C-alpha cells in the first residue's frame, strides 16, 4: 500500500502543471509537509528525483557537442530547473511533500548540474536540416505562438518537411497529414543565457475528400546553446 501511495504522490509531483492535477490531488493527500516532516521521511520520492538529476548530469557531462545526445529521459525539465532560478523556485514551492532536507539535497544536485551546463549546454546546437524548407502560413503560426514577442529574437525558423506527410489507417485511408517545424530563439527576459529550440508538429485533419485547417497538434521546447 505504501509503495502504491508513493507512486501516486510522485505522479502528482511530476504533473503539477497538468490539467488533470485537481483530480489527482483530490484522491491523494500528502502524508506530510515540510513543517510536519522536517527530517526527510519523503526519502523514496527524493531518491527517485536525485537519480533523475544524476542521470541528467552524466548525459550532459559526456556530451562533446553537436545537435543531439545532451538530453536523456526527463533531463529536459531538470536542466531548466538547474540553470533558471525562477523555474527552480516555482517548482520547489509546489512540492509540499518536501522537507528542508529534501530541498537541500535536490538544490545541491541541481547546482552541480548547472555547473556542468555552463560548459556543455552551450555546445548543443540545432541541425540546419530542421530549417531546410519554408511555409509562410506555418511560420506565422509559430511566431504568433510566442507570448513574449518583445523580448524574443528568432535566430532561425523553418520546416523539416517540404511536403505534407500523410498518416493513414490500416485500410490506407488518410487520417491526417502533418509537417514538423522549428524555431531557434533567444528570450532576453530569461534569467539564464541560453537559447530555446521550439519544436512543432502541425496537422491538418482529413475530412473525407479534403483536409481541414492547419493547427498545432503538439509542441515542445528544449534549452540549447545559441548560434
Buried (B, 14 or more C-beta within 10 A) or exposed (E): EEEEBBEEBBEBBBEBEEEEBEEBEEEEEBBBBBEEBEEBBBEBBBEBBBEBBBBBBEBBBEBEEEBEEBBEEBBBBBBBBBBBEEBBEEBBEBBBBBBEBBBEBBBEBBEBBBEBBEEBBBBBBBEEEBBEBEBEEBBEBBBEEBEEEEEBEBBBBBBBBEEBEBEEEEEEEBEBBBBBBBBBBBBEEBEBEBBBBBBBBBBBBBEEEEBEEBEBBEBEBBBBBBE
